[in-house]
Every structure is written in structure tokens, then in C-alpha cells.
């Protein structure tokens, strides 16, 4: 679980584009899954090591590793299950591009980093889902969409019903 959590952390740290339309429900569910995994694994360690002379030391070490890794592991697990098992028919939303821009920020070591955003004017239609006006995108997608006037955004419904961005394609003219 710790290795899975570290992989999830590195994905989040180095690839910061938006994956889900609404990240807060994913965070809440992921933390709940992480807490459930922590309690389950600690209980399993306690039961497995009952009566051992080194049980206290191993239980403490296991609890520390689990407390540090399972919240991120829970987030990664919920995200991966939602995206990986999604077999639903995706939605396609066509929107006008209002602009793309980059935002500079400094990390904890005072190094310059950039966040890239796409701003769209999505149609507000009762048959379609609500699309945020600002979407964080990768640097490659930023370069690809810099001259686009319209986009087609393909959205997966998600196995756990958390909508996510499958694909964003730019167009010079409306499709």
C-alpha cells in the first residue's frame, strides 16, 4: 500500500492537470477509504501479532507507515477505480475557448513552476452536466490549445459516478 501511495503522490505532484470535474467528492471518498484501510490493516496487524514479544514495536511501525500512506493511497485507489473501470458512454461538450493562460508560482524550494489553464464558455443545458469555466491542463495541452477557438471536451461518467475528463480537443471552427 505504501508503494501504491507513493506512486499516487508522484502522479499528483508532477502531473497536476485536472482529472475530475469536481475534485472535492473524490478527496472526501478517498480519505474515507484511506481511513477504512488504515483501521483494517492496523486491526489485521494486531490480530496477526497477538502474543508476540515484538508485537508492540511492529504494531507501532506498521501504524506509522499506514497512517502516512493510506490517505494518499485511498485517494489514488478511488481515482483509479473510477477511471479504470468506467465503461459508460461518454458525454461530448462543445465549448468556445475564452482563453488559455499560464500562472507562475514558486514551490517550497523557491523554484519557478507553471500552472496552465483553459477557460471555456460551456453551454448551460439541462441535458448536459455542468462544466467548470476554468480547467487546469498540462503544458503539452496548453501548447496544443493555444490557437484553438473551440474545444470538444469528452467526459466520462465514472465507475463511481465521479465525472472525469477523458479528452480535450481543440478546433479552429465549431464542429
C-alpha positions in Angstrom: 0.0 0.0 0.0 2.9 2.4 0.8 4.3 1.9 -2.7 0.9 2.5 -4.3 0.5 5.6 -2.2 4.0 6.9 -3.3 3.1 6.3 -6.9 -0.1 8.3 -6.4 1.7 11.1 -4.7 4.2 11.4 -7.5 1.5 11.4 -10.1 -0.3 14.2 -8.3 2.9 16.2 -7.8 4.3 16.0 -11.3 1.1 15.8 -13.4 -1.2 18.5 -12.0 -3.8 18.8 -14.6 -7.4 18.4 -13.6 -8.7 14.8 -14.0 -12.1 15.2 -12.4 -14.7 17.9 -12.9 -15.4 18.1 -9.2 -12.4 17.0 -7.1 -13.9 17.6 -3.6 -16.1 14.4 -3.7 -13.1 12.4 -4.8 -11.0 13.8 -1.9 -13.7 13.0 0.6 -14.3 9.5 -0.7 -10.5 8.8 -1.0 -9.9 10.0 2.6 -12.8 7.8 3.9 -11.3 4.8 2.0 -7.9 5.6 3.4 -9.1 5.8 7.0 -11.0 2.5 6.5 -7.9 0.9 5.1 -5.7 2.2 7.9 -8.1 0.8 10.6 -8.4 -2.5 8.7 -4.7 -3.0 8.3 -3.9 -2.0 11.9 -6.5 -4.4 13.1 -5.0 -7.2 10.9 -1.5 -6.5 12.3 -2.8 -6.6 15.9 -4.6 -9.9 15.3 -1.7 -11.4 13.5 0.9 -10.4 16.1 -1.1 -11.1 19.2 1.1 -12.8 21.8 4.4 -12.0 20.0 7.2 -10.5 22.1 7.9 -7.9 19.4 4.3 -7.1 18.7 4.3 -3.6 20.2 7.2 -2.5 18.1 5.9 -3.9 14.9 2.4 -2.6 15.5 3.8 0.9 16.1 5.9 0.8 12.9 3.0 -0.6 10.9 0.6 2.0 12.2 3.1 4.9 11.4 3.6 3.6 7.8 -0.2 3.1 7.3 -1.1 6.5 8.7 1.3 8.2 6.4 0.5 6.2 3.3 -3.2 5.2 3.3 -4.8 8.7 2.9 -2.9 9.2 -0.4 -3.4 5.5 -1.2 -7.1 5.9 -0.7 -7.3 8.9 -3.0 -5.4 7.1 -5.7 -7.5 3.9 -5.3 -10.8 5.8 -5.7 -9.4 7.8 -8.6 -8.0 4.7 -10.4 -11.2 2.6 -9.8 -13.4 5.5 -11.0 -11.4 6.0 -14.2 -10.1 2.5 -14.9 -13.4 0.7 -14.6 -15.5 3.3 -16.4 -17.3 1.6 -19.3 -20.1 4.2 -19.7 -20.8 6.1 -22.9 -19.0 9.4 -22.6 -20.6 12.9 -23.0 -19.2 15.3 -25.5 -19.5 19.0 -24.8 -18.5 21.6 -27.3 -17.4 25.0 -25.9 -16.0 28.3 -27.1 -12.5 28.9 -25.8 -12.3 32.2 -23.9 -8.5 31.9 -23.5 -5.5 29.9 -22.3 -3.1 31.2 -19.8 -0.2 30.2 -17.6 0.3 31.1 -14.0 3.7 31.2 -12.4 4.2 30.1 -8.8 7.1 29.1 -6.6 7.5 25.8 -4.8 8.9 25.2 -1.4 12.5 25.4 -2.7 11.7 28.8 -4.3 11.8 27.3 -7.9 9.6 28.6 -10.6 6.8 26.4 -11.7 3.8 27.0 -14.1 0.2 26.0 -14.0 -1.7 26.1 -17.3 -5.4 26.8 -17.6 -8.1 26.7 -20.3 -11.1 29.0 -19.9 -14.2 28.0 -21.7 -17.7 29.2 -22.2 -19.7 26.0 -22.0 -23.3 25.8 -22.9 -25.6 25.6 -19.8 -28.1 22.9 -20.9 -30.2 20.8 -18.6 -29.4 17.6 -20.6 -25.6 18.1 -20.1 -23.6 18.3 -16.9 -22.2 21.5 -15.5 -18.7 22.1 -16.9 -16.4 24.4 -14.9 -15.3 27.5 -16.8 -11.7 27.1 -15.8 -9.8 23.8 -16.3 -6.2 23.1 -15.3 -4.4 21.4 -18.2 -0.9 20.1 -18.9 1.8 22.1 -20.6 1.5 20.0 -23.7 -2.2 20.5 -23.9 -1.7 24.3 -23.3 0.6 24.4 -26.3 -1.9 22.4 -28.4 -4.8 24.6 -27.5 -3.1 28.0 -27.6 -4.6 28.8 -31.1 -7.9 26.9 -30.7 -11.1 28.9 -30.8 -13.4 25.9 -29.8 -12.9 22.7 -27.9 -14.6 19.4 -27.7 -14.4 18.0 -24.2 -15.1 14.3 -23.8 -16.3 13.5 -20.2 -16.5 10.0 -18.7 -19.3 9.4 -16.3 -17.0 7.4 -14.0 -17.5 3.9 -12.5 -18.2 5.6 -9.1 -20.2 8.4 -10.7 -17.4 11.0 -10.4 -17.2 12.7 -13.8 -13.8 13.0 -15.4 -12.1 14.5 -18.4 -11.3 11.8 -21.0 -10.1 14.1 -23.7 -9.9 17.7 -24.7 -9.5 18.5 -28.4 -9.1 22.0 -29.9 -10.7 23.2 -33.2 -10.3 26.4 -35.2 -14.0 26.4 -36.2 -17.0 24.9 -34.3 -17.8 21.2 -35.0 
